[in-house]
Amino acid sequence: MSLTVFLAVLAAALAHASWNAMVKVRLDRFASMTLMFVGMGVFALPVLFLVPVPQGVTWLYILASMAFHTGYRWFLVKAYEAGDLAQAYPLARGTAPLLTTLGAVALLAELPTPLTIAGIALLSLGTLSMSFKGGDPTAIGGRAVAYALITSLFVASYTLSDGAGARSAASATSYIAWLYVLDAIWCVALALMLRGRHIVAVMAPEWKTGALTGALAAGSYWVAAWAFTQAPIAAVAALRESSILFAMLISVAVLREAVTGWRIAAALLIVAGVVALRLG
């Protein structure tokens, strides 16, 4: 992985952690995520006039990604309902790079180097460790674990689909812009089917939050899609999970949350993983 790609993915991870920290708590998580993905689509809409229309197999990757993202959103919300966000989210994200690595080997014939494998393992272990409060793995309930692990399957699935899709398209920008716009339309349609028109009135007052988080999320994942075309998908996917480290730093510096020895140990594992990925 080149230094340019490495730094770009780290910046994207910081943006990813930032929009997670800024999501308004006044909305339920389904509404918050719907609003954010609509924001992503709005920002991508002007780009459609500047990029080629996807062709052939690229459309299949876009449709597959929309299905996988739907599953991801649905089960992540379920995980949040069943357990604590600070535990369920790292559990879902920490497992995903391992699954992505296996998928990349089996489906795309991408064989990571031993040092890259070590980096992915360290990052995943550090991220998973963040989900254990005070080092007690029993602090998170069984249903939350199940939902989080299912979420990780969808994360790995859309990562592989988007990596292959971006490579098949004329450019990563073309692929991601069309994906954002179509997924935003689908998000609105699904929200209306599940919640009715009332959800529009609920989300409307929070449009500024949707615009800000949508912009950060759109930029963050666009960088990831571009990076998929420049480096092994598994390595990029793992490096993105350094967002958990940035989220911890934000929680300490901005939200004044306590720093425990367990969190420091988990953070050091993540840093070791980041270094290994750079060297690999």
C-alpha positions in Angstrom: 0.0 0.0 0.0 1.5 3.3 -1.1 1.9 6.2 1.4 -0.7 8.2 -0.5 -3.3 5.5 -0.2 -2.4 4.8 3.4 -2.8 8.5 4.5 -6.0 8.9 2.4 -7.6 5.9 4.1 -6.6 7.1 7.6 -8.2 10.5 6.8 -11.3 8.7 5.7 -11.3 6.7 8.9 -11.1 10.0 10.9 -14.1 11.4 8.8 -16.0 8.1 9.5 -15.4 8.5 13.3 -16.4 12.1 13.1 -19.8 11.6 11.5 -20.6 8.8 14.0 -19.8 11.2 16.8 -22.1 13.9 15.4 -25.2 11.9 14.7 -28.1 13.5 16.6 -29.6 11.5 19.5 -33.0 13.2 19.0 -33.8 10.8 16.2 -34.0 7.0 16.4 -31.1 5.3 14.7 -33.2 4.1 11.7 -34.2 7.7 11.0 -30.7 9.0 11.6 -29.1 6.5 9.2 -31.8 7.1 6.6 -31.2 10.9 6.8 -27.4 10.4 6.5 -27.7 8.2 3.4 -30.1 10.7 1.8 -27.5 13.3 2.5 -24.9 11.2 0.7 -27.1 10.9 -2.3 -27.8 14.6 -2.4 -24.1 15.4 -2.5 -23.5 12.8 -5.1 -26.3 13.9 -7.4 -24.4 16.7 -9.3 -21.5 14.3 -9.9 -23.7 12.1 -12.1 -23.5 14.8 -14.8 -19.7 14.6 -14.7 -19.0 10.8 -14.8 -19.8 8.0 -17.2 -22.9 5.9 -16.8 -22.0 2.5 -15.4 -22.0 -0.4 -18.0 -22.5 -4.1 -17.9 -21.5 -6.0 -14.8 -21.0 -2.8 -12.8 -24.8 -2.5 -12.5 -24.9 -5.9 -10.8 -22.3 -4.8 -8.3 -24.3 -1.6 -7.6 -27.5 -3.5 -7.0 -25.7 -6.1 -4.9 -24.1 -3.3 -2.8 -27.5 -1.7 -2.2 -28.9 -5.0 -1.0 -25.9 -5.5 1.3 -26.1 -2.0 2.6 -29.7 -2.5 3.4 -28.9 -5.6 5.5 -26.1 -3.7 7.2 -28.3 -0.8 8.2 -31.1 -3.1 9.4 -29.0 -5.4 11.6 -26.8 -2.6 12.9 -30.0 -0.9 14.2 -31.1 -4.2 15.7 -27.7 -4.6 17.4 -28.0 -1.1 18.8 -31.5 -1.8 20.1 -30.3 -5.1 21.8 -27.0 -3.8 23.2 -24.9 -0.8 23.9 -23.6 1.2 20.9 -20.1 1.4 22.3 -19.9 -2.4 22.3 -22.1 -3.5 19.4 -20.4 -1.2 16.8 -16.8 -2.3 17.5 -17.9 -5.9 17.5 -19.5 -5.6 14.1 -16.6 -3.6 12.6 -13.8 -5.7 14.2 -15.0 -9.0 12.7 -15.6 -7.6 9.2 -11.9 -7.3 8.1 -11.3 -11.0 8.9 -14.4 -12.0 6.8 -13.3 -9.6 4.1 -9.9 -11.1 4.0 -11.3 -14.6 3.6 -13.7 -13.4 0.9 -10.9 -11.6 -1.0 -8.9 -14.8 -1.0 -11.7 -17.0 -2.1 -13.5 -14.7 -4.6 -10.9 -12.3 -5.9 -7.7 -14.4 -5.4 -6.1 -11.6 -3.4 -3.4 -13.2 -1.2 -2.2 -10.8 1.5 1.4 -10.9 2.6 2.2 -12.3 6.1 2.8 -8.8 7.5 -0.5 -7.6 6.0 -2.3 -10.6 7.7 -0.6 -9.7 11.0 -1.8 -6.1 10.6 -5.4 -7.2 9.8 -5.4 -9.5 12.8 -4.0 -6.9 15.2 -6.5 -4.3 14.0 -9.4 -6.7 14.3 -8.3 -7.8 17.8 -7.9 -4.2 19.0 -11.3 -3.2 17.5 -13.0 -6.2 19.0 -11.4 -5.4 22.4 -13.1 -2.0 22.4 -16.4 -3.8 22.6 -15.6 -5.4 26.0 -16.4 -3.0 28.8 -13.6 -3.1 31.3 -12.4 -6.3 29.7 -15.6 -8.2 30.6 -16.9 -10.0 27.5 -20.1 -10.9 29.4 -21.2 -7.3 29.5 -22.7 -7.5 26.0 -25.8 -9.6 25.6 -26.3 -12.6 23.3 -28.8 -11.0 21.0 -26.6 -8.0 20.5 -23.6 -10.2 19.7 -25.7 -12.2 17.1 -27.0 -9.0 15.4 -23.5 -7.5 15.4 -21.9 -10.6 13.8 -24.6 -10.7 11.2 -23.9 -7.0 10.6 -20.2 -7.9 10.0 -21.2 -10.3 7.3 -23.0 -7.5 5.5 -20.0 -5.2 6.0 -17.7 -7.7 4.4 -20.2 -8.4 1.6 -20.6 -4.8 0.6 -16.9 -4.2 0.9 -16.1 -7.0 -1.5 -18.9 -5.9 -3.8 -17.9 -2.3 -3.9 -14.2 -3.2 -4.3 -14.9 -5.3 -7.3 -17.5 -2.8 -8.6 -15.2 0.2 -8.4 -12.6 -1.8 -10.3 -15.1 -2.8 -13.0 -16.3 0.8 -13.5 -14.8 3.6 -15.6 -13.7 5.1 -12.4 -14.3 4.8 -8.6 -16.1 8.1 -8.7 -18.5 7.0 -11.4 -19.3 3.8 -9.4 -19.7 5.5 -6.0 -21.8 8.5 -7.3 -24.4 6.2 -8.9 -24.4 3.9 -5.9 -25.0 6.9 -3.5 -27.8 8.4 -5.5 -29.7 5.1 -6.1 -29.2 4.0 -2.5 -30.6 7.3 -1.3 -33.7 6.8 -3.4 -34.1 3.3 -2.1 -33.6 4.5 1.5 -36.4 7.0 1.2 -38.7 4.4 -0.4 -37.9 1.9 2.4 -38.5 4.5 5.1 -41.8 5.4 3.7 -42.9 1.7 3.4 -41.8 1.0 7.0 -42.7 4.2 8.8 -45.1 6.1 6.4 -45.0 9.8 5.6 -44.6 10.7 9.2 -40.8 9.9 9.0 -40.3 12.8 6.6 -41.7 15.2 9.2 -39.5 13.6 11.9 -36.3 14.0 9.8 -37.0 17.4 8.2 -35.9 19.5 11.3 -32.6 17.6 11.3 -31.7 18.3 7.7 -28.5 20.2 8.7 -27.2 17.2 10.6 -28.1 15.0 7.6 -26.2 17.3 5.3 -23.1 17.4 7.5 -23.0 13.7 8.3 -23.9 12.9 4.7 -21.0 14.9 3.4 -18.5 13.3 5.8 -19.8 9.8 5.1 -19.8 10.4 1.3 -16.3 11.6 1.3 -15.1 8.9 3.6 -16.5 6.0 1.6 -15.5 7.6 -1.7 -11.9 7.5 -0.5 -12.3 3.8 0.4 -13.8 3.0 -3.0 -10.9 4.7 -4.7 -8.4 2.9 -2.4 -10.0 -0.4 -3.4 -8.7 0.2 -6.9 -5.2 1.0 -5.7 -4.5 -1.6 -3.0 -5.7 -5.0 -1.8 -9.3 -4.8 -0.6 -8.7 -6.6 2.6 -5.9 -4.3 3.7 -7.9 -1.2 2.9 -11.0 -2.6 4.7 -8.9 -3.3 7.8 -7.2 0.1 7.8 -10.6 1.8 7.7 -11.4 0.2 11.1 -8.8 2.5 12.6 -11.9 4.8 12.8 -12.6 3.0 16.1 -9.3 4.5 17.5 -10.3 8.0 16.3 -13.7 7.5 17.8 -12.1 6.7 21.2 -9.8 9.8 20.9 -12.9 12.0 20.1 -14.8 10.5 23.0 -11.9 11.3 25.4 -11.0 14.7 24.1 -14.5 16.1 23.3 -16.9 14.0 25.4 -14.6 13.7 28.4 -15.1 10.0 28.7 -12.8 8.0 31.0 -9.6 6.4 29.7 -9.3 2.8 31.1 -6.3 0.5 30.9 -8.4 -1.8 28.7 -9.1 0.9 26.2 -5.5 1.9 26.1 -4.4 -1.7 25.4 -7.0 -2.0 22.7 -5.8 1.3 21.1 -2.2 0.0 21.2 -3.3 -3.1 19.3 -5.0 -1.0 16.7 -1.9 1.2 16.3 0.3 -1.9 15.9 -2.1 -3.1 13.2 -1.9 0.2 11.4 1.9 0.1 11.4 2.0 -3.5 10.2 -0.4 -2.6 7.3 1.8 0.3 6.3 4.9 -1.9 6.3 3.1 -4.7 4.6 
